[in-house]
Amino acid sequence: MTKKKNTKKQQPAAKPQAPAPKTPSGHIFLQVFVSGMAVMALELSASRLYAPYFGSSVFVWAGLIGALLLFLAIGYHIGGNMSRAGAGPDRLFMLTLAGSVYAGASPYIAMPVMSYMADRAGFFGNMLPGVLLTTLVALAAPLILFGCALPLATGILSRGERDAGSVAGMLYALSTAGSIIGVFLPVLVTLPTIGTRLTFLVFSAAPALVAAAGLARVKWLLALIVFIPYGIMAHAIPIKGFAPGEKMIAERETEYNYARIVKQNGMRQMTIDQGWLTYSNIIPGRLKTDSYRDYFPLAKLLSGDPDYPKNVCILGAAGGTDARILKHTFPQTKITGVEIDPGLIELGNKYMELKAATDRIVISDGRAFLRADREKYDLIVVDVYNQSYIPFHMATVEFFLLVRERLTERGVVAFNVAWRTGDDMRLVHRCANTLSRVFPSVYIRQMAPKTNIILFATVKKTPLEKMNSVYNAVDNEYIREIADENPIPLQIYSTNNKTNEVFTDDLAPVEQLTDDTIKEIAEYIRSSGS
């Protein structure tokens, strides 16, 4: 009888499992912890690094977070493959050390890329391409290398008798705990005290130190000296270059912004972040600043009362130009300035005459202030542009309902809407429609440059005839001067034949509407030399 041939395919011999690491497990756990801390600290620091060039809009955050997740995912994949191939602790520490060295250099690698892309923002129409390219060049390498740490450490520690699930759970918990510290420590401590570039240095040196100690060789500890020139450069190199004819007076990273006080063509200016908007300016020997801020006193034309206004609130006091003009025009008026950034207030007091022009300064978000405040104002000025954008929560129906609650019966709100070019009035119309939902009369004042429009709205219905009669009777020299620059100082706004869309807390696509004009604005700035 013939034996039946065994056709069952023989399985290859199992690959011998790599031995458990000789490096103490605690050192590997510590490496994962500090790597998780570094990743989050680098992300938050990068948002501040980008602000002087790209601002800090939703597009900047979307580009930064999206790129970070992509590069970490690549790192996780590479680290998993290395673990499968049997890579040991030395590989983990070498990769982390390399990522740390690159991370410390990231601010200096990023600066020329940011400068190049910011100058071409108009070509792309928004800041997102610049953010993505900068993140690719400056942060992809360290994020990928740090991303390798978690799966590689999991594989190393799972060798031997350890349960892989238990090891993975412990490592993910440690990495997340490190990430939590990496969120709060930069925001609360290092960014406001030592600045962005030294924060990069601190949080890239921490995993490097752990990695060098893990390699347990003097030559790797000596590799940490590469961080010394990074620290020197942080103090020696300006955060951002100068425009032609511009002289730096002061430069500061505040809690919310990168701010500069500069002197150009005899004029002193406060700019923040990418510098497209001048937050305050002083021309020696003149009250007027040749900006939209000159025109907020036109609110007087919407009230026939001789003592108007008695009490003024400025949301977005910044350097103090609004307050200085209003105080000079209405000397008996009490002026409250509200500004979220205490650093801007300090610069404004020191360089821009803010303190002399205000009776009260409050550090607060404008909307939060109005919710908590109980005073009534004759005039509320909303001058809150944040880099290139209006903060959306201060342009909605719900916000202006709150504004109306804080106005007297003769109250007026004045709202600056910038970044209008050519015939594209969509942003202006939507802001005006939003005001019209809350106030019975809305007036519009277009500036000579095409980039600014001021909207005025009144608590009481104010016919055009009343405004014209006040205009004819007003004896305030400054108001006559700015009103006479235009045969029609204010025009009533009507929603007829225009879109009735408004901004609400639920739907306020401010950035999208503003982005559509950035290309034209960039061209305008270049052609005007401003």
C-alpha positions in Angstrom: 0.0 0.0 0.0 1.4 3.3 -1.1 1.7 6.1 1.6 -0.2 9.2 0.8 2.1 12.1 0.1 1.9 14.9 2.6 1.1 18.0 0.5 0.7 20.4 3.5 3.0 23.4 3.0 5.6 23.6 5.7 5.7 26.9 7.6 9.0 28.6 7.7 10.8 28.6 11.0 9.9 31.5 13.2 12.4 34.3 13.3 14.2 34.4 16.6 12.8 37.2 18.7 15.3 39.9 19.4 16.5 39.9 23.0 15.1 42.4 25.5 17.0 45.6 25.7 19.9 46.1 28.1 19.1 49.7 28.4 16.9 50.3 31.5 13.2 50.5 30.6 12.8 53.7 32.6 15.2 55.5 30.2 13.2 54.5 27.2 9.9 55.5 28.9 11.6 58.9 29.7 12.6 59.3 26.1 9.0 58.8 24.9 7.7 61.3 27.5 10.1 64.1 26.6 9.6 63.5 22.9 5.8 63.9 23.3 6.4 67.1 25.2 8.7 68.4 22.5 6.2 67.7 19.7 3.5 69.9 21.2 5.9 72.6 22.3 7.3 72.8 18.8 3.8 73.1 17.3 2.8 76.0 19.7 6.1 77.7 19.2 5.8 77.4 15.4 2.5 79.3 15.6 4.4 82.2 17.2 7.3 81.8 14.8 5.0 82.1 11.8 3.0 85.1 13.1 5.4 87.9 12.1 5.2 86.6 8.5 1.8 84.9 8.1 -0.3 86.1 11.0 -2.3 83.7 13.2 -5.5 83.1 11.3 -7.5 79.9 11.0 -5.5 79.1 7.8 -2.2 79.2 9.7 -3.4 76.9 12.4 -5.0 74.5 9.8 -1.8 74.3 7.8 0.3 73.8 10.9 -1.8 71.1 12.5 -2.5 69.3 9.3 1.2 69.2 8.4 2.2 68.1 11.9 -0.3 65.2 11.8 1.0 64.1 8.4 4.7 64.1 9.5 3.9 62.3 12.7 2.0 59.6 10.7 5.1 59.2 8.5 7.2 58.8 11.6 4.9 56.3 13.1 5.1 54.2 10.0 8.9 54.4 9.8 9.3 53.6 13.5 7.0 50.6 13.2 9.1 49.2 10.3 12.3 49.7 12.2 10.8 47.9 15.2 9.9 45.0 13.0 13.4 44.9 11.7 14.7 44.5 15.2 16.1 48.0 15.8 17.3 48.6 19.4 17.6 51.4 21.9 20.6 52.9 20.2 18.5 53.5 17.1 15.8 55.1 19.2 18.3 57.5 20.9 20.1 58.3 17.7 16.9 59.3 15.8 15.7 61.4 18.7 19.1 63.2 19.0 19.1 63.9 15.3 15.5 65.2 15.4 16.4 67.4 18.4 19.4 69.0 16.7 17.3 69.8 13.6 14.4 71.1 15.8 16.8 73.6 17.5 17.8 74.9 14.1 14.2 75.1 12.8 13.6 78.8 13.5 16.7 79.8 11.4 15.9 77.4 8.6 12.3 78.7 8.5 13.1 82.5 8.4 14.2 82.8 4.8 11.4 80.5 3.6 8.8 82.6 5.6 10.2 85.8 4.2 10.1 84.6 0.6 6.6 83.1 0.9 5.1 86.1 2.8 6.3 88.4 0.0 4.3 86.3 -2.4 1.1 85.9 -0.4 -0.7 88.0 -2.9 0.2 85.5 -5.7 -1.3 82.6 -3.8 -4.3 84.6 -2.4 -3.8 83.4 1.2 -1.1 82.3 3.7 -1.7 78.6 3.6 0.8 77.7 0.9 3.5 79.6 2.8 2.7 77.8 6.1 2.7 74.4 4.4 6.1 75.0 2.6 7.7 76.4 5.7 6.5 73.5 7.8 7.8 71.0 5.2 11.3 72.6 5.1 11.7 73.5 8.8 9.7 71.0 10.8 9.1 67.8 8.7 12.5 66.2 9.7 12.2 66.6 13.5 8.5 65.7 13.6 9.1 62.5 11.5 12.1 61.6 13.7 10.2 62.2 16.9 7.3 60.3 15.5 9.5 57.2 15.2 10.0 57.1 18.9 6.6 55.8 20.1 6.3 52.7 17.8 10.0 51.9 18.1 10.0 52.1 21.9 6.9 49.9 21.9 8.6 47.2 19.9 11.8 47.4 22.0 10.0 47.1 25.3 7.6 44.3 24.0 10.4 41.9 23.5 10.8 39.3 26.1 8.0 38.5 28.5 6.2 41.9 28.4 2.7 42.2 27.0 2.6 44.4 23.9 -0.8 45.9 24.8 0.3 46.8 28.3 3.5 48.4 27.0 1.7 50.3 24.3 -0.8 51.6 26.8 1.9 52.8 29.2 3.9 54.5 26.4 0.8 56.3 24.9 -0.1 57.5 28.4 3.4 58.9 29.0 3.6 60.5 25.5 0.2 62.2 26.1 1.3 63.4 29.6 4.4 64.9 28.0 2.2 66.5 25.3 0.1 68.1 28.0 3.2 69.7 29.6 4.3 70.7 26.1 1.0 72.6 25.7 1.0 74.5 29.0 4.6 75.1 29.8 5.4 77.1 26.6 2.2 79.2 26.8 2.4 80.0 30.5 6.2 80.1 31.0 8.7 80.1 28.2 7.1 82.0 25.3 6.2 85.1 27.4 9.5 85.0 29.3 12.3 83.9 26.9 10.6 84.1 23.5 10.0 81.8 20.6 13.5 80.9 19.5 14.7 80.1 23.0 11.6 78.0 23.5 12.5 76.0 20.5 15.9 75.6 22.0 14.7 74.4 25.4 12.2 71.9 24.1 14.6 70.5 21.5 17.5 70.2 24.0 15.4 68.2 26.5 14.9 65.1 24.3 18.5 65.5 23.1 19.9 65.3 26.6 17.9 62.2 27.4 19.0 60.6 24.1 22.7 61.5 24.6 22.6 60.0 28.1 20.9 56.9 26.7 23.7 56.4 24.3 26.0 56.5 27.3 29.1 57.7 25.5 30.9 61.0 26.1 31.0 61.9 22.4 27.2 62.0 22.2 27.0 64.2 25.3 29.5 66.5 23.6 27.1 66.7 20.6 24.9 68.9 22.8 27.3 71.8 22.3 25.6 72.3 18.9 22.8 74.0 20.8 25.1 76.8 22.0 25.2 78.8 18.7 21.3 78.4 18.5 21.1 80.3 21.7 23.5 83.0 20.5 21.6 83.5 17.3 18.3 83.9 19.2 19.7 87.2 20.7 21.8 88.3 17.7 19.4 87.9 14.7 16.2 90.1 14.5 13.0 88.2 14.3 12.1 90.0 11.1 14.0 92.2 8.7 13.4 95.8 8.1 11.6 97.6 5.2 13.6 100.2 3.2 14.0 103.4 5.2 12.6 101.8 8.4 14.3 102.2 11.8 13.6 99.9 14.6 12.7 101.5 17.9 11.4 98.5 19.8 10.7 94.8 19.1 8.7 92.5 21.4 7.0 89.1 21.5 3.9 89.7 23.6 1.4 87.2 24.9 -0.6 87.4 21.7 1.5 89.1 19.0 4.8 90.0 17.6 4.9 93.8 17.9 7.3 96.4 16.6 7.6 100.2 17.0 9.3 101.6 14.0 10.1 105.0 12.6 9.7 105.6 8.9 9.6 108.9 6.9 9.4 110.8 10.2 6.3 108.8 11.3 6.3 106.5 14.4 4.3 103.4 13.9 3.2 100.3 15.8 2.8 97.2 13.7 2.0 93.6 14.7 2.8 90.2 13.2 3.2 90.4 9.4 3.0 94.2 9.5 0.4 94.6 6.8 -1.7 96.7 9.2 -0.5 99.7 11.2 -2.0 99.5 14.6 -1.1 103.0 15.6 0.9 105.9 14.2 2.0 109.4 15.1 3.0 112.1 12.6 5.0 114.8 14.5 3.2 118.1 14.5 -0.1 116.7 13.2 -3.2 115.2 14.8 -4.3 113.5 11.6 -2.6 110.2 10.8 -3.8 109.8 7.1 -5.6 106.6 8.1 -9.2 105.5 8.7 -8.7 106.3 12.4 -9.0 110.0 11.6 -12.7 109.6 10.9 -14.2 108.0 14.0 -15.2 111.6 15.3 -17.7 111.8 12.5 -20.0 109.9 14.9 -20.8 113.4 16.2 -22.8 114.1 13.0 -25.3 111.4 14.0 -26.2 113.1 17.2 -27.5 116.7 17.5 -26.6 117.0 21.2 -23.9 119.6 21.9 -22.3 117.6 24.7 -22.0 114.4 22.6 -20.1 112.2 23.3 -19.6 112.1 27.1 -18.4 108.5 27.4 -16.5 106.6 24.8 -15.3 103.0 24.7 -12.6 101.8 22.2 -12.4 98.0 21.7 -8.9 97.4 20.4 -7.1 100.3 22.0 -3.7 99.0 20.7 -1.2 101.9 20.5 -3.8 104.6 21.2 -4.3 106.5 17.9 -8.1 106.3 18.2 -8.0 107.5 21.7 -5.6 110.3 21.0 -7.7 111.7 18.1 -11.0 111.4 20.0 -9.5 113.0 23.2 -8.2 115.9 21.2 -11.6 116.4 19.4 -13.7 115.9 22.5 -11.5 117.0 25.4 -14.3 116.5 28.1 -15.0 113.0 27.0 -14.2 110.0 29.3 -12.4 107.4 27.2 -12.1 103.7 28.1 -9.6 101.7 26.1 -10.0 97.9 26.0 -7.1 95.8 24.7 -6.6 92.0 25.1 -2.8 92.2 24.8 -1.0 93.8 27.8 2.2 93.9 25.8 0.7 96.3 23.3 -0.6 98.5 26.1 2.9 98.7 27.6 4.4 99.7 24.2 1.5 102.1 23.6 2.1 103.8 26.9 5.8 104.1 26.3 6.0 105.1 22.6 2.5 106.0 21.3 1.0 108.3 24.0 -1.8 105.9 24.9 -1.8 106.6 28.6 -2.2 110.4 28.2 -5.2 109.8 25.8 -7.3 107.4 28.0 -9.0 107.7 31.3 -9.2 104.0 31.8 -7.5 101.0 30.3 -8.9 97.5 30.6 -7.0 94.3 29.6 -9.7 92.0 28.2 -11.2 90.6 25.0 -13.6 93.2 23.7 -16.7 90.9 23.7 -15.9 89.6 27.2 -15.5 93.1 28.5 -18.9 94.2 27.1 -20.6 91.2 28.7 -19.1 92.0 32.1 -19.2 95.8 32.0 -22.2 97.8 33.2 -21.4 101.3 32.0 -23.3 103.0 29.1 -21.4 104.7 26.3 -22.4 107.3 23.8 -19.8 105.9 21.3 -18.3 102.4 21.0 -15.4 102.1 18.5 -14.8 98.6 17.2 -11.2 98.6 15.9 -10.2 95.0 16.4 -8.5 93.8 13.3 -6.2 90.9 14.1 -3.5 90.9 11.5 -5.4 90.7 8.2 -8.7 89.5 9.7 -11.6 90.7 11.9 -12.0 88.3 14.9 -15.2 86.6 13.8 -16.8 86.7 17.3 -16.7 90.5 17.1 -18.5 90.8 13.8 -21.7 88.8 14.4 -25.3 89.7 15.2 -24.9 88.4 18.7 -21.9 90.6 19.3 -23.7 93.7 18.1 -26.7 92.9 20.2 -24.3 93.1 23.2 -22.9 96.4 21.8 -26.4 97.9 21.7 -27.0 97.0 25.3 -24.0 99.0 26.3 -25.0 102.1 24.3 -27.0 105.1 25.5 -30.2 106.1 23.8 -28.2 108.5 21.6 -25.5 105.8 21.1 -23.4 105.2 18.0 -21.1 102.2 17.1 -18.3 102.8 14.7 -16.8 99.7 13.0 -13.8 99.6 10.8 -14.0 97.2 7.8 -10.7 96.9 5.9 -9.4 94.9 3.0 -12.0 96.1 0.4 -10.6 96.3 -3.1 -11.9 97.2 -6.5 -15.6 96.5 -6.7 -15.6 93.5 -4.3 -17.9 94.8 -1.5 -19.0 91.4 -0.2 -17.3 91.7 3.2 -18.5 95.3 3.6 -22.1 94.3 2.7 -22.2 91.4 5.0 -20.8 93.5 7.9 -23.3 96.3 7.1 -26.2 93.8 6.9 -25.2 92.4 10.2 -25.4 95.8 11.8 -28.7 96.4 10.1 -30.2 93.4 11.9 -29.5 95.2 15.2 -29.6 98.9 14.5 -32.3 101.0 12.7 -29.8 103.2 10.8 -26.4 102.3 9.3 -24.1 104.8 7.6 -21.1 104.2 5.5 -17.9 106.3 5.1 -15.5 105.2 2.4 -11.9 106.2 2.7 -9.8 107.6 -0.1 -7.6 104.5 -0.3 -9.7 101.6 -1.4 -8.7 99.4 1.6 -10.9 100.9 4.3 -14.5 101.6 5.0 -16.0 102.7 8.3 -19.6 101.7 9.2 -21.6 103.8 11.7 -24.8 102.5 13.3 -27.2 104.4 15.6 -29.5 103.2 18.4 -32.2 105.5 17.3 -33.3 105.8 13.7 -31.4 108.7 12.2 -32.6 110.1 8.9 -30.1 111.5 6.4 -31.8 114.9 6.7 -30.9 115.0 10.4 -27.3 114.1 9.8 -27.1 116.8 7.1 -28.5 119.5 9.5 -26.0 118.6 12.2 -23.2 118.7 9.6 -24.3 122.2 8.6 -24.4 123.4 12.2 -21.4 121.7 13.8 -18.6 124.1 14.8 -16.0 121.6 15.8 -12.9 122.5 13.7 -11.5 119.0 13.3 -14.9 117.5 12.4 -15.4 120.2 9.8 -12.0 119.5 8.4 -12.5 115.7 7.9 -16.1 116.1 6.8 -15.2 118.6 4.1 -12.7 116.2 2.5 -15.8 114.5 1.0 -18.9 116.3 -0.3 -21.0 113.5 1.3 -19.3 112.8 4.6 -21.6 109.9 5.4 -24.0 107.9 3.2 -26.9 105.9 4.5 -26.6 102.2 3.8 -29.5 100.3 2.3 -29.8 96.5 1.9 -31.9 97.0 -1.2 -30.7 94.9 -4.1 -27.9 93.5 -2.0 -27.4 90.1 -0.3 -29.1 89.8 3.0 -26.5 87.4 4.4 -25.2 88.3 7.9 -22.5 87.0 10.3 -23.7 84.9 13.2 -21.8 83.1 16.0 -22.7 79.9 14.2 -21.7 81.0 10.7 -19.1 83.7 10.1 -16.8 83.0 7.2 -14.8 86.2 7.8 -11.4 84.7 6.8 -12.8 83.3 3.5 -14.3 86.6 2.5 -11.1 88.5 3.5 -8.8 86.0 1.7 -10.5 86.7 -1.6 -9.0 90.2 -1.5 -5.5 89.5 -0.2 -4.1 89.2 -3.7 -5.3 92.6 -4.7 -4.3 94.1 -1.3 -0.8 92.8 -1.7 -0.6 94.4 -5.1 -1.9 97.7 -3.7 0.6 97.7 -0.9 3.5 97.1 -3.3 2.3 99.7 -5.8 1.8 102.4 -3.1 5.0 101.6 -1.3 3.2 101.3 2.1 
